[in-house]
């Protein structure tokens, strides 16, 4: 029950930040910019496959989470991107690596086709030498 509650909480947090992503990135900023590129391309499966999941989750729980996140991404992100006429440009505005060097927060300013901008926050952690997005609990 506790795992289910934590998983649902993580999914809600994940959806509100539009899918943090990365993978294969040498720096936190590289991972965050890859996030935006995958989102811009509408590759929600690619976004979700790049996530670092809690080691305490079973393979089945991870697969269920991925399926739910892909569905939510398509529903929420596609709608937002359509309303805002897609992503025109983006730039990293800040990168903060924690003192221990294992986590980071990157903020990216995204400009949309309708002229509006949003600043998105990406939480990342270092996994086997690669910066990967993760969902904070």
C-alpha positions in Angstrom: 0.0 0.0 0.0 2.8 2.4 0.9 4.6 1.7 -2.4 1.4 2.3 -4.3 0.9 5.6 -2.6 4.5 6.7 -3.2 4.2 5.6 -6.8 1.0 7.6 -7.4 2.5 10.6 -5.7 5.6 10.3 -7.9 3.5 10.1 -11.0 1.5 13.2 -10.1 4.8 15.1 -9.5 6.2 13.8 -12.7 3.2 14.9 -14.8 3.4 18.4 -13.4 6.9 18.9 -14.7 6.2 17.5 -18.2 8.6 14.6 -18.2 12.1 15.2 -17.1 14.4 13.2 -19.2 18.0 12.6 -20.2 20.1 9.6 -20.4 23.6 9.2 -21.8 24.3 12.7 -20.7 27.8 13.9 -19.6 26.4 16.9 -17.7 23.1 17.7 -16.0 22.4 20.4 -18.7 23.0 17.9 -21.5 20.3 15.6 -19.9 17.9 18.5 -19.5 18.3 19.6 -23.1 17.8 16.0 -24.2 14.5 16.1 -22.3 13.3 19.1 -24.2 14.3 17.5 -27.5 12.5 14.3 -26.8 9.4 16.2 -25.7 9.5 18.4 -28.8 9.7 15.3 -30.9 6.7 13.8 -29.1 8.8 10.7 -28.1 7.1 10.1 -24.7 8.2 6.4 -24.7 11.8 7.6 -25.1 11.3 10.0 -22.3 10.0 7.5 -19.9 12.6 4.9 -20.9 15.3 7.3 -19.8 14.0 7.7 -16.2 15.9 6.3 -13.2 13.3 4.4 -11.2 13.5 3.6 -7.5 15.6 0.5 -6.9 12.9 -0.8 -4.5 10.4 -1.2 -7.3 9.8 -4.6 -8.9 10.1 -5.0 -12.7 6.3 -5.3 -12.9 5.9 -2.0 -11.0 8.4 -0.3 -13.2 6.6 -1.5 -16.4 3.2 -0.4 -15.0 4.7 3.0 -14.1 6.1 3.4 -17.5 2.8 2.6 -19.2 1.0 5.1 -17.0 3.6 7.8 -17.6 3.6 7.4 -21.3 -0.2 7.7 -21.4 -0.1 10.8 -19.2 2.6 12.3 -21.3 0.6 11.9 -24.5 -2.5 13.3 -22.9 -1.1 16.3 -21.0 2.0 17.2 -23.0 0.5 16.9 -26.4 -2.4 19.1 -25.4 -0.1 21.7 -23.9 2.3 21.7 -26.9 -0.7 22.0 -29.3 -2.2 24.9 -27.4 1.2 26.7 -27.3 2.0 25.9 -30.9 5.0 23.7 -30.2 8.4 24.4 -28.9 10.4 27.0 -30.8 13.5 27.3 -28.7 15.0 26.7 -25.3 18.0 27.5 -23.2 19.5 26.4 -19.9 19.2 29.2 -17.4 20.8 27.4 -14.4 22.5 24.2 -13.3 23.0 23.4 -9.7 24.9 20.2 -8.7 24.6 19.1 -5.1 27.7 19.1 -2.9 27.9 15.3 -3.1 28.0 15.4 -6.9 25.2 12.8 -7.2 22.1 15.0 -7.9 21.4 18.2 -9.7 18.7 20.6 -10.7 18.6 22.2 -14.1 16.2 25.0 -15.1 15.4 25.4 -18.8 13.5 28.3 -20.3 11.3 27.1 -23.1 9.8 29.4 -25.7 6.7 28.3 -27.5 5.2 29.1 -31.0 2.6 31.4 -29.4 5.4 33.5 -27.9 4.9 32.4 -24.3 7.7 31.0 -22.2 7.9 28.6 -19.2 10.8 27.7 -17.0 10.9 24.0 -16.4 12.8 22.3 -13.6 14.6 19.0 -14.1 15.7 16.9 -11.2 18.6 14.6 -12.2 20.9 12.1 -10.5 24.1 10.4 -11.5 23.6 6.7 -12.4 26.6 4.7 -13.5 28.3 7.9 -14.7 25.3 9.2 -16.6 22.9 12.0 -15.6 19.3 10.7 -15.6 16.0 12.3 -14.7 14.3 11.0 -11.6 11.1 11.7 -9.8 11.5 13.2 -6.4 9.3 11.8 -3.6 
